[in-house]
């Protein structure tokens, strides 16, 4: 069972050219008794001075109630590949998502644009059904999923067996031509190694940032990340496996090595491939930072403000439920993120110029523009976390194992460091990020493991608060969406049941 956008999963692609104005109308056709609001978040889009279009319940809007609609309007100020998804509870991993392609320049030439390659994990029990078990403080913890999909497709069972169900995603290469693949990881918990047997991948962009091309055999892609890669069809005409191997060292999938599509060369037999995969060590890593060199160089300034956050997980609370806690600059006492569907931060700033109290110290104010903010996140827990920031591309200044030593800040990379919107906090390690304040709004920063976001691994950044209200273009939309949601929520006695985001 899944939740679908226009009857399909992945949902229909949003396709535009760099500089276009994009208009997306979202209608919530879920049943009124389903207790499901919804939103669309356009992942990685900066929403420059259009904060109300960021699509985060409890932060930039109220959820869209069943039977209601909302129109999102934004300018494609970036180009490349991404995805849109619901930010309401775990809907994104039940099927409410689809690709975004914004055409623009590229850092290397190709012949054929093959479109998005959407990677995801999947289970025969819905993630919503699994959530209570995942958060249970006595018996809960990480979930084991059944399988994975490529562009919504895969088989379940052994090749050639009579009880195998489903089918593989297939695409055709033209011999001698260079093919662009737009690879997106939309999983709830899984890190993938993506590759095509016998072929090299030329990587030309990371998230929405064009980079100097480099070549690899295997692409490490974490949740929420995107890579545009060029594959030259320079192997003997034949049929080859395209693999999205789950890395069980990060999170377990039962059929971890059977998440495959098929590349057929034009003129090949079209049979089941017999090609052999590359050898590697299962691991939870990003692509090497030294490889991710932006084409357009920027230098990071010294920090005006620094936030240092340590992340832990605990079920030692009144609910006996697992929650993720952050503490450091924001709070000496560990806090888990909380917000309220019916009272989003942007609404309160518009109405009263105040920030709701629900998030406590995890609502961070950076009042001035044109300042550099450094965020240091570290965790002693042997589990990696993909960190995503809304409203900005951040600069990755450094990462490593163990505890970050601020006295060694001279080793941070300030000269054209990697720039993107999702980066991996290493297992039992640290991650140092920077961004420049240039976009008034309320921006979520969170772990993109779906379970962890719902369990409170998040914080919100209130950027240039005095400039937020005048930047809201359509206050009627903000107000009307909340009025409709509150009416619906009251009618079914619905309250916020997770972190709110």
Residue pairs with C-beta under 8 A, 6 or more apart in sequence:
1 94
1 126
2 9
2 94
2 95
2 126
3 30
3 36
3 91
3 94
3 95
3 96
4 11
4 95
4 96
5 11
5 12
5 95
5 96
5 97
5 98
6 12
8 152
9 95
9 97
9 152
10 83
10 97
10 98
10 99
10 116
10 118
10 151
10 152
10 186
11 84
11 95
11 96
11 97
11 98
12 98
13 98
13 99
13 100
13 101
13 115
13 116
14 22
14 24
14 42
14 84
14 98
14 99
14 100
14 101
15 100
15 101
15 102
15 103
16 22
16 76
16 101
16 102
16 103
17 76
17 102
17 103
17 104
18 76
18 78
18 79
18 102
18 103
18 104
18 105
19 75
19 76
19 77
20 75
20 76
20 102
21 73
21 74
21 75
21 76
22 72
22 73
22 74
22 75
22 76
23 71
23 72
23 73
24 40
24 42
24 71
24 72
24 73
24 84
25 69
25 70
25 71
25 72
26 38
26 39
26 40
26 64
26 69
26 70
26 71
26 72
27 64
27 68
27 69
28 36
28 37
28 38
28 64
28 65
28 66
28 67
28 68
28 69
29 66
29 67
30 36
30 38
30 66
31 66
32 66
32 67
32 488
32 492
33 492
34 66
35 492
35 494
36 66
36 88
36 89
36 91
37 57
37 62
37 63
37 64
37 65
37 66
37 88
37 341
37 485
37 488
38 63
38 64
38 86
38 88
38 91
38 96
39 55
39 56
39 57
39 61
39 63
39 64
39 70
39 86
39 87
39 88
40 55
40 72
40 84
40 85
40 86
41 54
41 55
41 56
41 84
41 85
41 86
41 87
41 390
42 53
42 54
42 55
42 72
42 74
42 82
42 84
42 100
43 82
43 83
43 84
43 85
43 100
43 224
43 388
43 421
44 78
44 82
44 207
44 208
44 226
44 421
44 422
45 74
45 76
45 77
45 78
45 82
45 100
45 208
46 77
46 78
46 391
46 392
46 393
46 439
47 53
47 54
47 74
47 390
47 391
47 439
47 441
48 75
48 77
48 439
49 439
49 440
49 441
49 471
50 73
50 74
50 75
50 471
50 473
51 60
51 346
51 391
51 439
51 440
51 441
51 442
51 443
51 468
51 471
51 472
52 60
52 61
52 346
52 472
52 473
52 474
52 477
52 478
53 60
53 72
53 73
53 74
54 60
54 390
54 391
54 441
54 443
54 444
55 61
55 72
55 84
55 87
56 87
56 344
56 390
56 444
56 501
57 63
57 87
57 88
57 341
57 344
57 500
57 501
58 339
58 340
58 341
58 343
58 344
58 345
58 496
58 500
58 501
59 339
59 344
59 345
59 346
59 442
59 444
59 460
59 500
59 501
60 344
60 345
60 346
60 441
60 442
61 70
61 344
61 346
61 347
61 478
61 481
61 482
62 341
62 342
62 344
62 347
62 481
62 482
62 484
62 485
62 486
63 88
63 341
63 485
64 70
64 481
64 484
64 485
65 484
65 485
65 487
65 488
65 489
66 488
68 481
68 484
68 485
68 488
70 477
70 481
71 477
76 102
78 102
78 208
79 102
79 103
79 104
79 105
79 208
80 102
80 104
80 182
80 205
80 207
80 208
80 209
80 210
80 226
80 228
81 99
81 100
81 101
81 102
81 116
81 182
81 183
81 184
81 205
81 208
81 226
81 228
82 99
82 100
82 102
82 184
82 207
82 208
82 226
83 97
83 98
83 99
83 100
83 116
83 118
83 184
83 186
83 226
84 97
84 98
84 99
84 100
85 91
85 92
85 96
85 97
85 98
85 186
86 92
86 96
86 97
87 501
89 128
89 454
89 497
89 498
90 127
90 128
90 131
90 188
90 450
90 451
90 454
92 186
92 188
92 450
93 120
93 121
93 127
93 186
93 187
93 188
93 450
94 126
94 127
94 128
97 186
99 115
99 116
99 118
99 182
99 184
101 115
101 116
101 182
102 208
105 210
106 180
106 204
106 205
106 210
106 228
107 204
107 205
107 210
107 211
107 212
107 213
107 295
108 202
108 204
108 213
108 230
109 178
110 178
110 179
110 180
110 230
111 174
111 177
111 178
111 179
112 174
112 177
112 178
112 179
112 180
113 180
113 182
114 171
114 179
114 180
114 181
114 182
115 182
116 151
116 182
116 183
116 184
117 150
117 151
117 181
117 182
117 183
117 184
117 194
117 242
117 261
118 149
118 150
118 151
118 152
118 184
118 186
119 148
119 149
119 150
119 183
119 184
119 185
119 186
119 187
119 192
119 194
119 221
119 244
119 259
120 148
120 149
120 152
120 185
120 186
120 187
120 188
120 190
121 145
121 147
121 148
121 149
121 187
121 188
121 189
121 190
121 246
121 251
121 253
122 145
122 146
122 147
122 148
122 149
122 154
123 130
123 143
123 145
123 146
123 147
124 146
127 143
127 188
127 450
130 143
131 451
131 454
133 139
133 140
133 143
134 140
134 141
134 142
134 143
134 322
134 451
135 321
135 322
135 323
135 451
135 454
135 455
136 320
136 321
136 322
137 315
137 316
137 317
137 319
137 320
137 321
137 322
138 315
138 320
140 315
140 321
140 322
141 322
142 189
142 251
142 252
143 189
143 251
143 451
144 252
144 253
144 254
145 188
145 189
145 190
145 251
145 252
145 253
145 254
146 156
146 253
146 254
146 255
147 154
147 156
147 253
147 254
147 255
147 258
147 259
148 154
148 187
148 190
148 192
148 244
148 246
148 253
148 255
148 256
148 259
149 259
150 168
150 169
150 242
150 244
150 259
150 260
150 261
151 169
151 261
152 169
153 166
153 167
153 168
153 169
153 261
154 166
154 168
154 169
154 258
154 259
154 260
155 164
155 165
155 166
155 167
155 168
155 258
156 164
156 165
156 166
156 255
157 163
157 164
157 165
158 164
159 272
160 272
168 260
168 261
168 262
169 242
169 261
169 262
170 261
170 262
170 263
170 264
171 242
171 261
171 262
171 263
171 264
172 263
172 264
172 265
172 266
173 179
173 231
173 233
173 263
173 264
173 265
173 266
174 233
174 265
174 266
175 233
175 237
175 265
175 266
175 267
176 232
176 233
176 234
177 232
177 233
178 230
178 231
178 232
178 233
179 230
179 231
179 232
179 233
180 228
180 229
180 230
181 228
181 229
181 230
181 231
182 226
182 228
183 194
183 219
183 221
183 226
183 227
183 228
183 229
184 225
184 226
185 191
185 192
185 221
185 222
185 223
185 224
185 225
185 226
186 223
186 224
187 223
188 223
188 449
188 450
188 451
189 223
189 250
189 251
189 449
189 450
189 451
190 223
190 246
190 247
190 250
190 251
190 253
191 220
191 221
191 222
191 223
191 246
191 247
191 250
191 251
191 284
191 384
192 220
192 221
192 244
192 245
192 246
192 247
192 259
193 218
193 219
193 220
193 221
193 243
193 244
193 245
193 247
193 280
194 201
194 218
194 219
194 221
194 242
194 243
194 244
194 245
195 201
195 217
195 218
195 219
195 242
195 243
195 245
195 277
195 278
196 231
196 240
196 241
196 242
196 243
196 263
197 240
197 241
197 242
197 243
197 273
197 275
197 276
197 277
197 278
198 235
198 240
198 275
199 217
199 231
199 232
199 233
199 234
199 235
199 240
199 263
200 215
200 216
200 217
200 231
200 232
201 215
201 216
201 217
201 218
201 219
201 229
201 230
201 231
202 213
202 214
202 215
202 229
202 230
202 231
202 232
203 211
203 213
203 214
203 215
203 216
203 219
203 227
203 228
203 229
203 287
203 291
204 210
204 211
204 213
204 228
204 229
204 230
205 211
205 226
205 227
205 228
206 225
206 226
206 227
206 287
206 292
206 418
206 420
207 225
207 226
207 393
207 420
207 421
207 422
208 226
208 393
208 420
208 421
209 294
209 393
209 419
209 420
210 294
210 295
210 296
211 291
211 292
211 293
211 294
211 295
212 293
212 294
212 295
213 230
214 291
216 287
216 291
217 278
218 278
218 280
219 227
219 229
219 287
220 283
220 285
220 286
220 287
221 227
221 287
222 286
222 384
222 386
222 422
222 424
222 448
223 386
223 422
223 448
223 449
224 386
224 388
224 421
224 422
224 448
225 286
225 386
225 420
225 422
227 287
233 265
235 265
237 265
237 266
237 267
237 268
238 265
238 268
238 269
238 273
238 275
239 262
239 263
239 264
239 265
239 268
239 269
239 270
239 271
239 272
239 273
239 274
239 275
240 262
240 263
240 265
240 273
240 275
241 260
241 261
241 262
241 263
241 273
241 275
241 277
242 260
242 261
242 262
242 263
243 257
243 259
243 260
243 277
244 259
244 260
244 261
245 256
245 257
245 259
245 277
246 252
246 253
246 256
246 257
246 259
247 256
247 282
247 283
247 284
248 256
248 282
249 282
249 283
249 284
250 284
250 383
250 384
251 449
253 259
262 272
262 273
264 270
284 384
284 424
284 426
284 427
285 424
285 426
286 399
286 423
286 424
289 396
289 399
289 413
289 417
289 418
292 396
292 418
292 420
293 416
293 418
294 416
294 418
294 419
297 415
297 416
298 395
298 416
298 419
299 414
299 415
299 416
300 372
300 395
300 397
300 414
300 415
300 417
300 434
301 372
301 414
301 436
302 372
303 372
303 373
303 374
303 434
304 368
304 371
304 372
304 373
305 366
305 371
305 372
305 373
305 374
306 329
306 373
306 374
306 375
306 376
307 328
307 329
307 330
307 364
307 373
307 374
307 375
307 376
308 328
308 329
308 376
308 378
308 404
308 406
309 326
309 327
309 328
309 329
309 330
309 375
309 376
309 377
309 378
309 459
310 326
310 327
310 328
310 378
310 379
310 380
311 324
311 325
311 326
311 377
311 378
311 379
311 381
311 385
311 425
311 457
312 324
312 325
312 327
312 334
312 379
312 380
312 381
313 322
313 323
313 324
313 325
313 381
313 455
314 322
314 323
314 325
314 334
315 321
315 322
315 323
317 323
317 336
321 455
322 455
323 336
323 455
323 456
324 336
324 337
324 447
324 452
324 455
324 456
324 457
325 334
325 335
325 336
325 456
326 334
326 335
326 336
326 337
326 362
326 457
326 459
327 333
327 334
327 335
330 361
330 362
330 364
330 459
331 360
331 361
331 362
335 360
335 361
335 362
336 455
336 456
336 499
337 359
337 362
337 446
337 456
337 457
337 458
337 459
337 460
337 499
337 500
337 501
338 358
338 359
338 360
338 456
338 496
338 499
338 500
339 345
339 356
339 358
339 359
339 460
339 496
339 499
339 500
339 501
340 356
340 358
340 496
340 500
341 485
341 489
341 496
341 500
342 482
342 485
342 486
342 489
342 496
343 356
343 358
344 356
344 482
345 355
345 356
345 359
345 363
345 442
345 460
345 462
346 441
346 442
346 468
346 472
346 478
347 478
347 479
347 482
348 354
348 355
348 356
349 355
349 442
349 462
349 465
349 468
349 469
350 468
350 469
350 472
350 475
350 478
353 465
353 469
355 363
355 365
355 462
355 465
356 363
358 500
359 459
359 460
362 458
362 459
362 460
363 459
363 460
363 462
364 459
364 460
364 461
364 462
365 462
365 465
366 373
366 437
366 461
366 462
366 463
366 464
367 464
367 465
367 466
368 437
368 464
369 437
369 438
369 440
369 463
369 464
369 467
370 436
370 437
370 438
371 436
371 437
372 434
372 435
372 436
372 437
373 434
373 435
373 436
373 437
373 461
374 397
374 432
374 433
374 434
375 394
375 432
375 433
375 434
375 435
375 445
376 404
376 406
376 430
376 431
376 432
376 433
377 385
377 387
377 425
377 430
377 431
377 433
378 403
378 404
378 425
378 429
378 430
378 431
379 385
379 425
379 428
379 429
379 430
380 403
380 428
381 428
382 427
382 428
383 427
384 424
384 425
384 426
384 427
385 424
385 425
385 447
385 449
385 452
385 457
386 422
386 423
386 424
386 425
386 447
386 448
386 449
387 422
387 423
387 424
387 425
387 431
387 433
387 445
387 446
387 447
387 448
388 421
388 422
388 445
388 446
388 447
388 448
389 421
389 433
389 435
389 443
389 444
389 445
389 461
390 421
390 443
390 444
390 445
391 439
391 441
391 443
391 461
391 463
392 421
392 435
392 436
392 439
392 443
393 419
393 420
393 421
393 435
394 419
394 420
394 421
394 423
394 433
394 434
394 435
395 417
395 418
395 419
395 433
395 434
395 435
396 413
396 417
396 418
396 419
396 420
396 423
396 431
396 432
396 433
397 412
397 413
397 414
397 417
397 432
397 433
397 434
398 404
398 411
398 412
398 413
398 430
398 431
398 432
399 423
399 424
399 425
399 426
399 429
399 430
399 431
399 432
400 426
400 429
400 430
401 426
401 427
401 428
401 429
402 428
402 429
402 430
403 430
404 430
404 432
412 432
422 448
423 431
423 433
424 431
425 431
425 447
437 463
437 464
439 463
440 463
440 464
440 465
440 467
440 468
440 471
441 463
441 464
441 468
441 471
442 460
442 461
442 462
442 463
442 468
443 460
443 461
443 463
444 458
444 459
444 460
444 461
444 501
445 458
445 459
445 460
445 461
446 452
446 453
446 457
446 458
446 459
446 501
447 453
447 457
447 458
449 457
453 499
453 501
454 498
454 499
454 501
455 498
455 499
456 499
458 499
458 501
462 468
472 478
488 494
489 495
